[in-house]
Amino acid sequence: MANKVRLGFVGANVNSTWASQSHFPALLASPDVEFTAVCTTRPESAEEARQAFGAKLAFHDFRAMAASPEIDAVAVVVRVPSHYEPTRAAIEAGKHVYTEWPLGRNTAEAEELADLARKKGVQTAVGLQSRVSPALLYVKELIETGYVGEVLSCSLVTMRDGTLERPSSRTWQRDASMGANTLTIANGHVIDALRFVAGNFSRVSCMVSTQARQWYQTDTEEFVDVTSADNVRVSGQLESGAAASVHVGAAPWAGSGYRMEIYGRDGTLMVTGNVSSQRGEMLRVQGAQRSHQLQDMDIPERFVYVPSDFPKGDPFNVGQMYSLFAEAIRTGKNRLPTFDTAVDLHRFIDTIQQASDTGRELPVSL
């Protein structure tokens, strides 16, 4: 299509794991966004990425890329500790920005970026892809239109693989101060999905713990200490009055995946998946109205924003994000999770940690 949004991508290394699984194939298939510029930390890897993705421009300085008049928007898809600087540079250059979740290492960084984006008047998106999942958009609509009636209780369990042995290049996440761990990432994504479909929490009591206090580095043959949480348990009440419980954990072997249950006065909804709600797999939705037998439910096509031949799996929800990002840039109407959404979630995660640290039930104020 004409007038594609011209995107510059920070973190375009061809060997990047998450970007290679999701963003790169999504962008190459997108009818709305042009993969115009790539940026890595070295000229050689930037040129390699430019050739691999057919990009017009290659940069090894994100500030130079942000200043380029040949791009309209920037995607920041690097390790969490490195989100702040390129995101800030893009906003200061007046570019629209899509930054992966978590937005910053902590709430202060997220608040600063959201405030700056608001002042600059740019469109923002944060990578909370559960909020563009067709399955969860459908579940949200079903709840809002009374499929289950008054919501009485919700349960959410997600157990993802969390290996205890890994090379030293992958043990940086052991440090809680880096902002990338089970509490912020896995829990952040799935508890946000519950909030998205059923409403925010009003109060919580929580236990955040590190069950595996050491990881083994396979290349150095050393054990390293871990301060990052690997199990998060939240018991609380939603603003609607519904009871809610959440357990998100990293399991060494055969994690069972994702399961959300919504119980109402008139019915039940259940959403299940092999990994997690934000990943691109099409989640299974089942429902029952005044019945004890769940039935599979077809997800309406109106919740799909990408072409029918769009790549399935991890690129799918990321493609949904880019489609709505382009819409926001063109029209000013933003249906995405924005930086303000991210700040709300950062603050909620802080409350979860505080409730765990103090052993007290706490009110949730966003």
Secondary structure, DSSP 8 states (H G I E B T S, - for coil): --S-EEEEEET--TT-HHIIIIIHHHHHH-SSEEEEEEE-SSHHHHHHHHHHHT-SEEES-HHHHHH-TT-SEEEE-S-GGGSHHHHHHHHHTT-EEEE-SSSSSSHHHHHHHHHHHHHHT--EEE--GGGG-HHHHHHHHHHHTTSS-SEEEEEEEEEEE--SEE-GGG-GGGSGGGS-SIIIIIHHHHHHHHHHHH--EEEEEEEEE-S--EEEETTTTEEEE--S--EEEEEEEETTS-EEEEEEEEESS---EEEEEEEESSEEEEEEESS-TTSSS--EEEEEESSSS-EE----GGG--S-TTS--SHHHHHHHHHHHHHHHHHHS---S--HHHHHHHHHHHHHHHHHHHHTS-EE---
